[in-house]
């Protein structure tokens, strides 16, 4: 009995959900990689509220050209100027020149994308370049955790004095020791001890109290054990990282890398920054702001900025940690001032204090840490402002009598970003020029192109038709990897990252070689080509998966313990493993089966 020969179904009928998902993933990653064909341009934005009276576009352009910063293009809008320099590497120096000679105008560097509008509307941008490719500045900061603990114990000491005074706990005296706070309690005052201890321990969690009894005196030792001190150090490091990131954002640097390095060090990479002076001034400043009551007798003496000494209540009304926002403005005489906005805790403290002390003076104390010639960290505090409280204040008020607009600007920036609770010292500083970064990019891309070219030629000559499929998968892998690195936030491409790209190409080829050799073995066993392809991919998958998992573990370890370029290499390697498996196994298999089916249909060969 004759039967009709069943032909192989066309490809479009065999398309299932997995094929469509692979196609959509490749399309998405390819679109994500497109912005890398359109490099960003760095524009200088100059805000000029008094445009007609201060500067104009012609004056600004002529001044920059005269200093050697050649302006390629200028755009004037309603309230600002935008300038594009012929040499992008001059942007940082030109910005410093503008701030020095046109201090009335705020200026910043803004990265403008040159990609098509539809890509920008999708929120897509090129890969962020690291320090060794884009040039910039590297800082390594040391955080003095011991000094932070001493300052914390001082706060406990001052709060203990206030608690004893408010509770009227006579017979209890507080003494500050080297690494603890002591409460000396007379026998007739032991009834008040529980109230004082409960208040202190509720304000400072983790504080442990141990007692020592004598004939007429009980000594209570308040200190942190090893676990609590460890937790305190972690909190200080986390707060320092958060504050430094806030300061960097205030400087307008969006591609910075700020990470912890070791126990008490922080590594900061600022790509694209060529003039480290401003960044160093802001990042390295360990500034705090406190508000104290001026007292006529007693208290602690403080130096007044500009000369003189004043006595202040050692207990602050509130500190800079309660400041939500700070902005620069001018008073009715045109002098600079800083407008402050407090949170609810700071607002309540300010309201309660000023309500009781209208007509009395209040001082603003600016404190900064520095190292002396012996390398010791010292705290320098100066009164920057003394003003009589004219009315009941709450969460909004101003600091006047600032020395200069730049001083007001720096103070507002530091207060917006937050004050550091621990002293930080810059122990390493390195500047990488943009020309070196451009040379690294050129050499890295040349190595990448050479590696890809040799690999494509080898696969095409050795495996012929299957080699063509491997080459297509290889190019898709590179595109997918670039698209994935562009899509994920926080991924930065470094020079070792380019080495990771080259390594990924080699690993992707290894995947195809393993699969194709399996296919050859299956064909030698007498299997049909389509079955050999199916079995080859299925049998090779476990080997490929095991090899990639072990490499992924290494990449994760490098990412966890590495810094800077090492971390960049680890990120590229890990993402490259994911894209290699995706394109080398799944996409390559779909292409192989599709090509074989089309050839068999065209020749009428039975599978």
C-alpha positions in Angstrom: 0.0 0.0 0.0 1.4 3.3 -1.1 1.6 6.2 1.4 2.1 9.9 0.7 5.5 11.0 1.6 5.4 13.4 4.6 7.5 16.4 4.0 9.3 18.3 6.8 7.1 21.2 8.0 8.3 24.6 7.1 10.2 26.6 9.7 7.4 29.1 10.5 5.2 26.3 11.6 7.8 24.9 13.9 8.4 28.3 15.7 7.4 27.9 19.3 7.5 30.1 22.3 11.2 29.5 23.0 12.3 30.6 19.6 10.2 33.8 19.8 11.6 34.5 23.2 15.2 34.1 21.9 14.4 36.4 19.0 12.9 39.0 21.3 15.9 38.8 23.7 18.4 39.2 20.9 16.5 42.1 19.5 16.3 43.8 23.0 20.0 43.4 23.7 20.9 44.6 20.2 18.8 47.8 20.7 20.4 48.3 24.1 23.9 48.1 22.4 23.0 50.8 19.8 23.8 53.9 22.0 27.5 52.8 22.1 27.7 53.9 18.4 26.9 57.4 19.5 29.4 58.7 22.1 28.2 61.3 24.7 29.4 64.9 24.4 30.4 67.0 27.5 28.7 70.4 27.5 29.4 73.3 29.8 26.2 74.7 31.3 26.4 78.2 32.7 23.5 79.5 34.7 23.3 83.3 34.6 20.2 84.9 36.3 21.6 88.4 35.7 22.4 87.6 32.1 22.3 91.1 30.7 24.4 92.7 33.4 27.1 90.1 34.1 28.2 88.2 31.0 27.0 87.4 27.5 27.7 84.6 25.1 30.3 86.6 23.2 32.2 87.6 26.4 32.2 84.0 27.7 33.3 82.5 24.3 36.1 85.0 23.9 37.4 84.5 27.4 37.5 80.7 26.9 39.2 81.0 23.5 41.8 83.4 24.9 42.7 80.8 27.7 43.1 78.1 25.0 39.8 76.4 25.6 38.5 76.4 22.0 34.7 76.6 21.8 33.2 74.5 19.0 29.5 75.4 19.5 27.4 77.6 21.8 23.7 77.6 22.5 22.0 80.4 24.4 18.6 79.8 26.1 16.4 81.9 28.4 18.4 81.4 31.6 21.6 79.6 30.7 24.5 79.2 28.2 25.6 75.8 26.8 29.1 75.5 25.3 30.7 72.5 23.6 34.6 72.5 23.5 36.6 71.1 20.6 38.7 69.1 23.1 36.4 67.4 25.6 39.4 66.8 27.9 39.5 70.6 28.5 36.0 70.7 30.1 37.1 70.3 33.7 39.8 73.0 33.4 37.4 75.3 31.5 34.8 74.8 34.3 37.3 75.8 36.9 38.2 78.9 34.9 34.5 79.9 34.7 33.9 79.5 38.4 37.0 81.6 39.2 36.3 84.5 36.8 32.5 84.4 36.6 31.7 83.6 40.2 28.2 85.2 39.9 27.1 82.3 37.6 26.7 78.7 38.5 28.3 76.2 36.1 28.5 72.5 35.6 29.5 69.8 33.1 26.5 67.9 31.6 26.8 64.9 29.4 24.6 65.1 26.4 23.8 62.0 24.4 24.2 62.1 20.6 22.0 59.0 20.0 18.7 59.3 18.2 15.8 60.7 20.1 13.9 57.4 20.1 16.8 55.7 21.9 16.9 58.5 24.5 13.2 58.2 25.1 13.7 54.5 25.8 16.2 55.5 28.5 19.1 53.8 26.8 22.7 55.0 27.2 26.2 53.8 26.3 28.4 51.7 28.6 29.9 53.7 31.4 33.7 53.8 31.1 36.0 53.3 34.0 38.9 55.4 35.2 41.5 53.8 33.0 39.5 54.3 29.8 37.9 57.7 30.5 40.6 59.3 32.5 40.0 60.9 35.9 41.0 60.8 39.5 41.4 58.1 42.0 41.2 58.7 45.8 41.7 56.2 48.6 40.5 57.5 51.9 41.2 56.2 55.4 38.3 56.4 57.9 39.4 57.0 61.5 37.0 54.6 63.4 38.8 55.1 66.7 38.3 58.8 66.6 34.6 58.3 65.7 34.2 56.1 68.8 35.8 58.8 71.0 33.4 61.4 69.6 30.5 59.0 70.2 31.6 58.5 73.8 31.8 62.3 74.2 28.2 62.5 73.0 27.2 59.9 75.6 29.1 61.9 78.3 27.3 65.1 77.4 23.9 63.4 77.2 24.5 61.8 80.6 25.2 65.2 82.1 22.0 66.5 80.6 20.0 63.5 81.8 21.3 63.8 85.4 20.6 67.6 85.3 17.0 67.2 84.0 16.2 64.3 86.3 17.7 66.3 89.3 19.6 63.1 90.2 21.7 64.6 93.0 24.6 62.4 94.1 25.4 61.1 90.6 28.4 62.4 88.8 29.6 61.5 85.3 33.2 61.1 84.3 34.6 60.6 80.8 37.3 57.9 80.7 39.5 56.8 77.7 37.2 54.1 76.3 34.1 54.4 78.5 31.9 56.7 80.5 31.7 56.3 84.2 28.8 57.1 86.6 29.9 57.7 90.2 26.9 57.1 92.4 26.7 57.8 96.2 24.7 55.5 98.4 21.9 57.9 99.1 21.4 58.5 95.3 21.0 54.8 94.1 17.3 55.3 93.8 17.8 57.8 91.0 20.2 55.5 89.1 17.6 53.4 87.3 16.0 56.5 85.8 19.4 57.8 84.5 20.5 54.4 83.2 17.3 53.7 81.4 17.4 57.1 79.6 21.0 56.7 78.5 20.7 53.1 77.3 17.5 53.9 75.4 19.3 56.7 73.5 22.4 54.6 72.8 21.7 51.0 71.9 24.3 48.4 72.6 25.7 50.3 75.6 26.5 47.8 78.4 26.6 48.8 82.0 28.8 47.1 84.6 29.0 48.0 88.3 31.7 48.1 90.9 30.8 48.6 94.5 32.9 50.3 97.1 32.3 51.5 100.7 30.4 54.7 100.0 30.4 54.8 96.2 29.1 52.7 93.3 30.9 53.0 90.0 28.9 52.3 86.8 31.0 51.7 83.7 29.2 52.4 80.4 31.0 51.0 77.4 30.6 48.9 74.2 31.6 45.3 74.0 33.5 43.9 71.0 30.3 42.9 69.1 28.6 46.4 69.7 31.8 48.2 68.7 32.0 46.1 65.5 28.4 47.0 64.7 29.2 50.7 65.4 32.1 50.5 63.0 30.0 49.0 60.2 27.4 51.7 60.7 30.0 54.5 60.6 31.5 53.0 57.3 28.0 52.7 55.8 27.1 56.3 56.8 30.5 57.5 55.4 29.9 55.8 52.1 26.4 57.2 51.8 27.6 60.7 52.6 30.5 60.6 50.1 28.2 59.3 47.4 25.9 62.3 48.2 28.8 64.7 47.9 29.9 63.2 44.6 26.4 63.6 43.2 26.3 67.2 44.3 29.5 67.7 42.3 27.6 66.5 39.2 29.7 63.3 38.7 27.3 60.6 37.8 29.7 57.7 36.8 31.7 57.6 40.0 32.6 54.3 41.8 32.6 54.5 45.6 33.2 51.3 47.4 34.7 50.0 50.7 38.2 48.7 50.6 39.3 46.6 53.5 38.3 47.3 57.1 38.4 51.1 57.2 39.3 52.5 53.7 37.1 53.8 50.9 38.1 53.8 47.2 36.6 56.6 45.0 37.0 56.6 41.3 35.9 59.8 39.4 36.0 59.1 35.6 36.2 62.2 33.4 37.4 64.5 36.2 40.8 66.0 35.3 41.0 68.8 37.9 41.0 67.1 41.3 41.1 70.3 43.3 37.4 70.8 43.8 36.6 67.1 44.2 39.4 66.8 46.8 38.2 69.9 48.7 34.6 68.6 48.9 35.2 64.8 49.3 38.0 65.1 51.9 36.2 67.6 54.1 35.1 66.1 57.3 32.8 68.9 58.3 30.0 69.0 60.9 27.7 71.9 61.9 26.3 72.3 65.4 24.2 75.0 67.0 25.0 76.0 70.6 23.7 78.4 73.1 26.0 81.3 74.0 26.5 81.4 77.8 28.0 84.3 79.9 29.6 82.1 82.5 30.9 78.5 82.4 30.7 76.5 79.2 33.5 75.7 76.8 35.6 78.4 74.9 35.4 78.4 71.1 37.3 80.5 68.6 35.3 82.9 66.5 36.1 83.1 62.8 37.8 86.4 62.3 39.1 86.7 65.9 37.8 86.5 69.4 36.6 83.8 71.8 33.1 83.0 73.0 31.8 80.6 75.7 29.2 78.1 74.5 27.1 75.4 76.2 28.9 72.1 75.3 25.6 70.4 74.6 24.4 71.2 71.1 20.8 72.4 70.4 20.9 70.2 67.3 23.5 69.0 64.8 23.9 68.8 61.0 22.4 65.4 60.8 19.0 67.0 61.2 19.4 69.2 58.1 17.3 68.2 55.2 18.3 70.8 52.7 20.7 73.8 52.3 20.8 76.4 49.5 22.7 79.5 48.8 21.0 82.9 48.6 21.6 86.6 49.3 20.2 88.9 51.9 18.7 92.4 51.2 22.3 93.9 51.1 23.5 91.3 48.5 25.6 89.4 51.0 25.7 85.5 50.7 23.7 83.4 53.2 22.8 79.7 53.5 19.1 78.8 53.9 18.5 75.7 56.0 15.6 73.3 56.2 15.4 70.9 59.1 13.7 67.6 59.7 11.0 67.1 62.3 13.5 66.4 65.1 15.7 69.4 64.4 12.7 71.6 63.8 11.2 70.6 67.2 14.5 71.3 68.9 14.9 74.6 67.2 11.4 75.6 68.0 11.6 74.7 71.7 15.0 76.5 72.1 14.1 79.7 70.3 10.7 79.9 72.1 12.5 80.0 75.4 15.4 82.3 74.3 14.0 85.1 72.2 16.5 88.0 72.3 19.4 85.8 73.3 22.4 84.9 71.1 22.9 81.5 69.4 26.2 80.4 67.8 26.8 78.2 64.7 29.9 76.0 65.1 31.7 74.6 62.1 34.0 71.7 63.0 36.6 70.1 60.7 39.1 67.3 61.3 42.7 67.4 60.0 46.0 65.7 60.7 48.9 67.6 62.3 52.6 67.2 61.5 52.7 64.1 63.8 49.9 62.4 61.9 47.4 62.8 64.7 43.8 63.6 63.9 42.7 66.8 65.6 39.4 68.5 65.6 39.2 72.3 64.9 36.0 74.1 65.7 35.2 77.7 64.9 32.1 79.8 65.4 31.1 81.0 62.0 28.1 82.9 63.1 26.6 84.5 66.2 23.1 85.9 65.9 20.4 87.1 68.4 17.2 85.2 68.2 14.8 87.8 67.0 11.7 85.6 66.7 10.4 82.1 67.3 12.1 79.9 64.7 11.1 76.4 63.5 12.4 74.2 60.7 13.5 77.0 58.3 16.1 79.7 59.0 19.3 81.2 57.5 23.0 81.4 58.3 24.3 84.9 57.5 27.7 86.7 57.5 29.3 84.2 55.3 32.9 85.1 54.2 32.4 84.7 50.4 30.0 83.2 47.9 32.3 80.2 47.5 32.3 79.6 51.3 28.5 79.7 51.3 28.4 77.4 48.3 30.8 74.8 49.9 28.9 74.9 53.2 25.6 74.4 51.5 27.0 71.5 49.4 28.4 69.8 52.5 25.2 70.2 54.5 23.1 68.9 51.6 25.2 65.8 51.2 25.5 65.2 55.0 28.3 65.5 57.5 30.8 62.8 58.2 30.8 61.3 61.7 34.3 60.0 61.3 37.5 61.8 60.2 38.6 60.8 56.7 42.1 61.3 55.3 43.1 61.1 51.6 46.1 58.7 51.7 46.3 58.1 47.9 45.6 60.3 45.0 46.2 59.5 41.3 45.2 61.4 38.2 44.9 59.6 34.8 44.9 61.9 31.8 42.2 61.6 29.1 44.8 61.0 26.4 46.0 57.8 28.2 42.4 56.7 28.5 41.8 57.2 24.8 45.0 55.2 24.0 43.8 52.4 26.3 40.5 52.3 24.4 42.2 52.2 21.0 44.6 49.5 22.0 41.9 47.4 23.8 39.5 47.6 20.8 42.4 46.7 18.4 43.1 43.6 20.5 39.4 42.7 20.6 39.0 43.2 16.8 42.1 41.1 16.1 40.9 38.3 18.4 37.5 38.3 16.8 38.9 38.3 13.2 41.3 35.4 13.8 38.5 33.4 15.6 35.9 34.0 12.8 38.4 33.0 10.1 39.4 29.8 12.0 35.8 28.7 12.6 34.8 29.4 9.0 37.7 27.4 7.5 37.6 24.5 10.0 33.9 23.8 10.4 32.6 25.2 7.1 28.8 25.4 7.4 28.6 24.9 11.1 31.5 27.4 11.5 29.3 30.0 9.8 26.6 29.4 12.4 29.2 29.6 15.1 30.4 33.0 13.7 26.9 34.3 13.7 26.4 33.2 17.3 29.8 34.8 18.2 28.8 38.2 16.8 25.4 37.9 18.5 27.2 37.0 21.8 29.4 40.2 21.6 26.3 42.3 20.7 24.3 40.8 23.6 27.2 41.3 26.1 27.6 45.0 25.1 23.8 45.5 25.3 23.6 43.8 28.7 26.4 45.9 30.1 24.7 49.0 28.7 21.4 48.0 30.2 22.4 47.1 33.7 23.0 50.0 36.2 26.3 50.1 38.0 28.3 48.2 35.3 31.5 50.0 34.3 33.8 49.0 31.5 37.5 49.1 32.4 40.6 48.1 30.5 40.7 44.6 32.2 37.0 44.5 31.2 38.0 44.7 27.6 40.3 41.8 28.3 37.2 40.1 29.7 35.5 40.7 26.4 38.3 39.0 24.5 38.2 36.1 26.9 34.5 35.8 26.5 35.0 35.4 22.7 37.4 32.6 23.3 35.0 30.9 25.8 32.1 31.2 23.4 34.2 29.5 20.7 35.1 26.7 23.1 31.3 26.2 23.6 30.8 25.8 19.8 33.9 23.5 19.4 32.7 21.1 22.1 29.2 21.0 20.5 30.5 20.5 16.9 32.9 17.8 17.9 30.0 16.0 19.6 28.0 16.4 16.4 30.9 14.8 14.4 31.0 11.8 16.8 27.2 11.3 16.3 27.6 11.4 12.5 30.4 8.9 12.7 28.0 6.6 14.5 25.7 6.7 11.5 23.1 9.1 12.7 21.3 11.5 10.3 22.5 15.1 10.3 19.4 16.4 12.1 19.6 13.8 14.8 23.4 14.3 15.1 22.8 18.0 15.7 20.1 17.3 18.3 22.2 14.7 20.2 25.3 16.8 19.9 23.8 19.8 21.6 22.0 17.7 24.3 25.1 15.7 25.2 27.4 18.7 25.2 25.2 20.8 27.4 26.2 19.2 30.8 29.9 19.6 30.0 29.4 23.3 29.0 27.2 24.0 32.0 29.8 22.5 34.5 32.6 24.5 32.9 30.7 27.7 33.0 29.5 27.3 36.6 33.1 26.8 37.9 34.2 29.9 36.0 31.2 31.8 37.3 32.2 31.0 40.9 35.7 32.4 40.2 34.1 35.6 38.7 31.9 36.1 41.7 34.8 35.7 44.1 36.8 38.3 42.1 33.9 40.6 42.2 33.4 40.2 46.0 37.0 40.8 47.0 38.4 42.8 44.1 38.6 46.6 43.6 38.5 48.9 40.6 39.8 47.2 37.4 39.6 43.7 39.0 36.0 44.2 39.7 35.5 45.5 36.2 37.0 42.3 34.8 34.9 40.1 37.0 31.7 41.8 35.9 32.5 41.4 32.2 33.5 37.8 32.7 30.3 36.9 34.6 28.0 38.6 32.1 30.0 37.1 29.3 29.4 33.6 30.7 25.7 34.2 30.7 25.6 35.5 27.1 28.0 32.7 25.9 25.7 30.0 27.1 22.6 31.8 25.7 24.1 32.4 22.2 26.4 29.4 22.0 23.9 26.8 23.1 20.3 28.0 22.6 20.7 30.5 19.7 23.3 28.4 17.9 21.1 25.3 18.2 18.1 27.1 16.7 20.2 28.4 13.8 21.7 24.9 13.2 18.3 23.2 13.0 16.8 26.0 10.9 19.7 25.9 8.4 19.6 22.2 8.1 15.8 22.1 7.6 16.0 24.7 4.9 18.8 22.8 3.1 16.9 19.4 3.3 13.7 21.1 2.1 15.6 22.7 -0.8 17.3 19.4 -1.8 14.4 17.2 -1.0 16.5 15.0 1.2 14.7 12.9 3.8 15.9 13.4 7.3 
